[in-house]
């Protein structure tokens, strides 16, 4: 018989702790090792109980969830699933938690004390299972915030030119034209906020393409994610708005709860947001975005599939490759928090480059004018 997943439940509300513990204990594959009332208590219990996974409330007295997370990752690295409220403060803290090593998060449906917590029971169980399979060594990685000059110093212009020259014959055989307009499409899920920071922060402000991003995330959190990334990147990062014309040097993140499509308006391309049914449980869906983009003629597409559970993006990649010129990059298993989506993309045999996270931005730039 397989060993059960031991979980430490951390929440300052006795009512919420009881609900969470009851949900977890309904799953025969999960054992609740104990509970803690605040972050300080959580750190002590984590050291004593050595759980496989910790569920951690964001807003708590004495030591809040964010500060507790930082200490846990420093002193006893453990996969953590955050429980967050949908307030602006809660969503901002959750984004910071993702940067600091949390595997994933679950949004409480109606605030700090959610009487309807049963709505997220299945999601909580699924994310605890997923977190239990994550390599702790990957959780400790944190993107380094760098200025443009520092990034350029890491890879001198002649080195980048050397890569382009080395690849040029391959592009020619595949009829890759550096002068054609480009669209960059990125899909990611579990572990995505940190992965997006690493990639987008290495794009130059004058990158000659719009960037479309689907990150699996509920409504309310994508706006905080975009705002956080916009502070850290040379390019502009924003939550996509229905009807807006897309521009080079801007990353558009699909809002939680909406599919991101692209439509031609005259000579320009515009965002079209849709509340069509979820695809494979996801809205936004990477497949939907890639299928939409595949129908846009006269643009070459660069598709990036990064860390995430499931297979979203694989079907869309097939459509993308069937229509016009495109290149596909998948994150390697070496750096993925969850090697689901990239593995499925690689399984199509249509991926051109498999790269560690730190090399993905450079790999994209090899295809740019």
Secondary structure, DSSP 8 states (H G I E B T S, - for coil): ----EEEEEE-S-HHHHHHHHHHHHTSTTEEEEEEESSHHHHHHHHHHH--SEEEEESS-SSS-HHHHHHHHHHHS--EEEEEE-SSHHHHHHHHHHHHTT--EEEE-TTSSS-TTGGGGHHHHHHHHHHHHTS-HHHHT-------HHHHHHHS-HHHHHHHHHHHHHHHHHTT--TTSEEEEEEEE-TTHHHHHHHHHTTS-TT-SEEEEEEE---TTHHHHHHHHHHHH-SSEEEE--TT-B--TTEEEE--TT-EEEEEEETTEEEEEEE----BTTBSS-HHHHHHHHHT-TTEEEEEEE-SBSS-TTHHHHHHHHHSS-EEEEEE-TTT-SSBSHHHHHHHTT--SEEE-GGGHHHHHHTT--
